[in-house]
Amino acid sequence: MLSPSSSRTFVRIVFVGLTLLLASLLTARYKLEAPYDRPYGKPINLGHQANQVAFSRTPPKENVEAGGTELGAETTDSWADEDDWDLWGMSSMGDKAKNGWDPLESSTTPFTELQVKTCVLSPGLYDLCSPTSSAKEDATRGKWERIDKDLSKRIGVYYLYIYARRLLPGSDAPVITDIRLLNHTATTEDLSDSGTWVEVSTSLREGVWPRMTPLFLHYKLTPQSDVFAARKAEGANGSAGDLQPITELDVLYGGKEVHPLPGFTRIEQMVTGGPDDAKAIGTGYGKGTRVGASLAYRKENKQLPTTPVLRFSNAGNFTILQIADLHFSVGPGACRDLDWKREAECKQLGADVYSLKWLETALEEVKPDLVVLSGDQLNGQETSWDAQSVILKWAPLLYERGIPWTVVFGNHDEEETTLAREDLMRHLPLFMGEAGPSSVAGIGNYVRSIRSPSAAGDDVALFNMYFLDSHANVRNVNPWAKPSYDYLKPDQINWFRGRSAQMKTYTRPYAPPRQLTTTNRVSSNRRPGRPKKKPARPAAGSNGGRRLVRLTKRQEEGSLANLNEEWEQAGVQELQELEKEMKADAEAEFGLAGDDESLTPAVEPYDGSEIVDNPDDDISFESSASKSDGQTETVGIVSADRLEEAEEEMLAEEGWLEPTVLPAGPSKASPMEAKPNAMVFMHIPLQQAYSPKVDVSPSGKRLRIGERLEGDGASKTDSGFWQQGVLAQGELPAPRGEGDAPVDAFWDGEAATPTTGRPEVKVVAHGHCHITSDCRRIDGVWICFGAGATYSGYGNSTFTRRMRVYQLSDFGERIETWQLTDEKERVNHAVLVGDGSIEQQ
């Protein structure tokens, strides 16, 4: 037992020891939290930040003599005065820090540091990825900001993200002006630019399995004074050229066909999926499984062009190209339902790239004033998990040509994807759409008008287009029940009627108040020539029907240079032999001469601008159409049978088809005060598209053109939009007595103006059904299908991919339509409304 004196001595020693230990810990903590005071350009390790300075090509003293300052030193150049901080856009830092990474929003604040980190849990669940940083470092060097796209998505053992710090107000830290990716030790040839290069020590391929050669990110640090001097040398434009700082990073998934966002520059070296990746998916046929990822950076915010006002030409023309059901994926896509020759070409390039070449051909051929994508731009079905990478395959083809474009969404556009589609597209050039009112069901309920020519000087809306979200699938309580397609909701119908009631009337037909010159582009949409004889179609189930294969023509822009001449000659010879065999079979089966031109393999019967008396609706076949439950099923023609039965019943009772009589409307002989003609675009068809009640012309022929090769694609629920929306809104204002009360109330509280006459909407345009390409007039309104546009969606080898064109003329009084096939043929031509319409024939 210690004496009292010894006890006191022991307590004193323990107290002094604890005090020294605590003082050491506090000192260590202070040192660790202090900003690094390091001379840039020396090969030193930077502790837990895991960066290493590779080398400096420019000694600090030479840098000072050249007009700059040593990295890390205080700036004395006049460009760095307090007022010059606006050059970095520092006022936006608060919002940027609050909202986090967003490549769609503009930011002019430069990056100062980059880091690469991996983690086993998604940061969305629990963030274990962020680089180590103290509160003091955050306050003096900026907080780490995650570039919120996993570089190892679907290919890595764990998550991998890039992190960045941004320049803080008042800081003299150097800024990042260049980025390079190297899979080997850096040399002066790799990083030959003057300045200080920093290598991030964690490979961008960390965790990728099977393993790849490591790839390291290198970034160049440049003194702010050098950037300011370069800006001053450039003059008024304010750009520092190559020394312009990097202000944003983005990750792209997919191959080289995926474009970066406007203003971004794609780094040529792919992180994964490139030529040095043995497991790169390539075109998707036996070449691996990795879709691939790339980096892109932005230095300057690109000013997007002003959204144009849609206007008729001075000649009164306007061309709309409807592109239906692209079904694009993050990867190359799957080539579906093609003849053997096109399938070989498609697989060599990949379905999406092959489709893009066809899309380019169509844009050059049609030269539209507006492109409408009518749903299922994304393939869904677990293949389009990054919407941005899919949209940036096809959208640049439109806005880089200066073509305004817009969309409605389809059922597959909502399946397992990231990034709000409407947010992305509103940041892309020349996009004409909008999300629509938040109080109305769905995304993308909006109206766009085509107005009078600028030279007219009166700015009148002469044609309206309503865009509606037809949603995806109905949510079932029973998880095992087969999902069915959704339908328009009551608030959408009320919204449509409310917007229709707001449309101003004018005296139709429109007469410009001034004389207009017609030097604008003349429409090239001529009526196609008629062949000598309508091609015959073999009966369903016959050998001829099973063996009918169309002879494909090579797309001029889509030809593959690397297909050798011998392969082509062999293919042509085989097709010629097949044609002879088909003619011989037809002669035996149908008693036709072997040289009869009607046996030339064709996609579908020519129907020109005629009314089809006996539609060829007796065809059925197997298709790989993927429905909402992911199952493949046989596509039939249930609707056609209903139409034929109704026609036979009417003929049996009446002996003829009773003509449909519509109210009189505006004409040159009888001008009227009326609302503009209009169209509706939506993806999933209305039930009325399959109604047997097809209008009949005065000559006793059904108003129908084209054909259907698949069954009912409508929702099982009738939304009521046809009766309560389309037919309820006439084009003429109804006469009202004095003191009449308003009828109907709408979502915005506005009252409807009573209408009468023919429906305001003249055409309802659908997508969704890839091998249905007809138009039918029902109750005075045409319902038309666009048919599948690309090789990435289901189809049939005897049915060409196609896009529908709507040609408006006479300032919207005349509407004609036709379809452009991938063989550059124009089929299913008809004038639907106006002078020369098929009703008048």
DANOR-V755509 format. One line per field, one symbol per residue. ss: DSSP state (2 for helix, 1 for strand, 0 for the rest). A space follows every 50 residues. Layout:
ss=???
This chain:
ss=00022222222222222222222222222222200000000000102220 11111100022222200000000000022202222222022222222220 00000000001111111110000000000000002222222000111000 00000100111111110000000011111111000000000000011111 00000001000000011111110222222222220000002220000111 11100000000001110000010000000100000000010011111100 00000000001000000111111000010000000000022222222220 22222222222222220001111100010000000122222222222220 00011111002222000100222220000010000000000000011111 10022200001111111000001000000000001000022222222222 22000111000000000000000000000000000000000022222000 00000000000000222222222222222222222222220000002220 00000000000000000000111111000001111002222222222222 22220000000000000000011100111110000022220000010000 01011001000000000000222222000111100000000011100000 11001111101111110000010011110011111000000000010010 01111111122201111111100001111111100002220
